[in-house]
Amino acid sequence: MDVNSITSWFDTSLILGNSPEAYGFAAAAFAISLALIYLVRNIGLGRLKALAEKTETDLDDLIVALMHKFTRFEYQLAAFFVATHYLQRTAAFDKALKAVLLLVFTYRGITIIQELISYWITKVAAQRELSGQAKDSVVKSTQVILRSLVWVGAALFVLANLGVNISAVLTGLGIGGVAVALAAQAILGDLFNFFVILLDKPFNIGDFITSDAVSGNIEHIGLKSTRIRSLSGEMVVVSNSNLLGSRIRNYQDLKKRRIVFKTAVVYGTRPELLKKIPGIIKKAVQACKAEFDRSNLYNCGEFSLDFETVYYLNTPDYAAYMAAHEQVLLAVIEGLAAAGAELAYPTQTLLVKK
């Protein structure tokens, strides 16, 4: 057999509709594509890993870990897809190859999204200073919900790309979703407000808050309810919707406490003594190492002359505030008594005309 006959055989002989020459080109394309993929993977991941080791953030480490999730089968499948472009293919083969590629790489996308979800939830839990059982509950519950949504979205994506008409599926899901939402409106509302608490951060575990329902320290933030240790010691469980629907005062970030109190003296107090009373109160406030702001005669009441005093304490501690305010009031009472001023109490004077 001479060279011309061999060349003619390569040009005319067909195996499954393709000549040996076409198979040779496909094999070469497969080998070159696979080599390029591994070259880019090794060089790119190597440099990215070296950069990740120099930075303090762990996001680049996560990216490196996600890139390592791709397997040899996926690399070979991508190279095989490139090689098939040099061959004559049937419609059934293309459809089957498309289905395999879609399933394999959709699954890989799901695993990557799940890792990103876990990373985000863990970061949020760390920023909220959650730990122990509370952290495990928040992380696991949120992962289950978000991963379920990812799987549902991925299933719809695969069906749509395989040519399945998902309009009926979406319609059924919509009707079912409305029915479930109406039946579990309160639960879904609490669940939504859980994410509001998680992202908006109106309070953290350990914060002291007051709301329309209860005052106390936050001990647990759950998917449906928040547990608060009240001032009287019992555990109060409040649904997330009810808690966020009320006015919340968070004292955790309180840096300076403003105290306003009133002092009333009797009518008949001499004007020169009235002028001295703000100074007496100021001295009492400063003796307790508080920041004095003002003290003024602001009202002539029904049975008293009223002074209003404002001062600040540079501590959020409630017990310290009560102790300091007690000292201020005692010092004011002592100062007024020493000056000869008489504190007022509710009285009425009856004038009888003879």
Sequence and secondary structure as in RCSB ss.txt:
>XXXX:A:sequence
MDVNSITSWFDTSLILGNSPEAYGFAAAAFAISLALIYLVRNIGLGRLKALAEKTETDLDDLIVALMHKFTRFEY
QLAAFFVATHYLQRTAAFDKALKAVLLLVFTYRGITIIQELISYWITKVAAQRELSGQAKDSVVKSTQVILRSLV
WVGAALFVLANLGVNISAVLTGLGIGGVAVALAAQAILGDLFNFFVILLDKPFNIGDFITSDAVSGNIEHIGLKS
TRIRSLSGEMVVVSNSNLLGSRIRNYQDLKKRRIVFKTAVVYGTRPELLKKIPGIIKKAVQACKAEFDRSNLYNC
GEFSLDFETVYYLNTPDYAAYMAAHEQVLLAVIEGLAAAGAELAYPTQTLLVKK
>XXXX:A:secstr
  HHHHHHHHHH  BTTB HHHHHHHHHHHHHHHHHHHHHHHHHHHHHHHHHHHSS SHHHHHHHHHTT  HHHH
HHHHHHHHGGGS   HHHHHHHHHHHHHHHHHHHHHHHHHHHHHHHHHHHHHTT  HHHHHHHHHHHHHHHHHHH
HHHHHHHHHHHTT   HHHHHHHHHHHHHHHHHTHHHHHHHHHHHHHHHH S  TT EEE SS EEEEEEE SSE
EEEEETTS EEEEEHHHHHHS  EE TT  SEEEEEEEEE TT  HHHHHHHHHHHHHHHHHTT EEEEEEEEEE
 SS EEEEEEEEES   HHHHHHHHHHHHHHHHHHHHHHT  B           
